[in-house]
Amino acid sequence: MTTLFKSVGFSNCSSKNLKICDVYFHAKQSRTKFRVSENKAKNLFELVHCDIEGPYRVSSLCGAHYFLTIIDDVSRVVWLYLMKEKSKAGYFFESVYFHGENSI
């Protein structure tokens, strides 16, 4: 730990007189690799990944409590939409779908 402290500019510190929180060590942990997916798209918008997050207790500046992410598997283009209601996800998904049909 003393080497770590010195490398970040704490030359007079030792691990004996400093408390280190658990968060530092958890943040530095590595994770296992993801399995190779067998579902790979060959064309744009052939496979998209979607996720809805929320509700959040604190709303965004526009009043949204949810957000929708849509990712195209081939291009890895990401769309992010802030939503006040979960029920609006279909509208945003359709707009991305039509955008994709028009760009192909």
Summary of the structure (lengths in Angstrom):
residues: 104
radius of gyration: 21.9
end to end distance: 54.5
largest distance: 63.1
contacts: 211
relative contact order: 0.14
helix: 29%
strand: 18%
